[in-house]
Amino acid sequence: MTSITCIDDLRQLARRRVPRAFFDYADRGSYSEQTLRANREDLQRLKLRQRVLVDVSERDLSTSIIGEPASLPFSLAPIGLCGMQHGDGEILSARAAQEAGIPFTLSTMSICSIEDVAAAVDKPFWFQLYVMRDRGFVRALVERAIAAKCSALVLTLDLQVLGQRHADVKNGMTVPPEIRIKNVIDIMTKPGWAISVLRGRRKNFGNLAGHVKGMDSVNSLAHWIAGQFDPALNWKDVEWIRSIWPSKLILKGILDVEDARLAAKSGASALVVSNHGGRQLDGAPSTISALPKIVDAVGSEIEVMFDGGIRTGQDVLRALALGARSCMIGRAYIYGLGAAGQAGVAKAIDILRQELDVTMALTGTRRVAEIDGRIVVDDAR
Ligand code: GLV
C-alpha cells in the first residue's frame, strides 16, 4: 500500500473494490447532501496558524477518552453494515482499533454480532444502541453488551426516522444484496469482495437475526427502520437506558445548544456533536459550526466529542482546537476497510496519526492538552 498516501486514495480503492450499493451507502448523504458537503467545507475553511521556533522535538498524541487511555484523540464511530464493506468487517475494524490503541464502536446494525466481536478482541469495545419499539429487545441488547464487557454505550439520538438517501433507493440497497442482474454484474467485477463476504461469519444483521421477528426476511434497511425504530424516543428513555446500563453512556447526535444542556444533565459521560455524517437532517448546520457554542455551554460539565467530515489529521486538530476532547472517525476508516480489510483500517488510522503529528509540529503544539483556539487563525473562525 505504498502508493496510498491519504484517505482519498483509500476511498478510490474502496470504490473500485466494494459493490456500488454498499460503497454508496457509506459514502453518500441524505436528500440534497447540503449538510454532508457543509461538514467538509466548513472544516476546510478553518485555517491553522503556522508557528515556528517552538521546540517540537518531543510530541505526544495520546490522551484519554471518557477516562480510558487512548493513543490518539479519536475513536472509530459506529457504522452500520461494516461486514458488507468487507467480510467480517466489524471484527477487522475492532482489531485494527485495538492494535492502534483507540476505541472501536460496534453498531447495532452490524453484520458481526456483539458476541462475535467480543470473542475476537481482548480489549473492551463500545456498543452503539438504537432504541426500538420492542423495549424487551432493547433491554436484551443492553444485557448482551454488558455480558460482552463493553465499556461504553453510545446511544444514537438522531435516527428515529430515516433521512432518505437517494442513492440507497436507486441502488435498491439490501442486506444481503438482492440477486438482480445489475447487482450480479457489479459483484462479478469485485471478486475479492465476494470471496471475503462469502467467507465472513454472517450475511445478515448479526445482532438482530434470530432475535427480532421478521428480521430474516426484511432486508431493506429503510423498511426495517420504519417498522422497528421508535419515533417516540425522548429524554425519559435516556433515563431508562441510564438505569439499565451500569457503565459510561455517550449521547450521539447533539447539534443544538438546548439539547446539549439537557444531555449535560442526563448523567451521560459524553455527548457527540454530530449530524450523523450528513445522513439525516439535510439543511442542518455543519458540526464544526455547531461545536464552539456547545463547548461554551456545556464543555465544563460533560465531555464533548465531535464527528462529521474528518478526512485528515488536520481536521482532527481543527475540531480539537474548537473545543472537542476527541473525534469519532467514520467514513475515513470505512474506506480503508473496503479498500483492504484490517490493513486498510490500520492504514486509515495511521494516515490520520501521521497527519496529526506533523500538523501539531507545524502549529507549534507538543501535546493534545495544548491544542486550543490559539491554533486557528482568528478571522477564519
Ligand atoms: C445508520 O446509522 C445509517 O446512517 O445508515
Residues whose N, C-alpha, C, O or C-beta is under 5 A from the ligand:
A	BS01	GLV	G80 R279
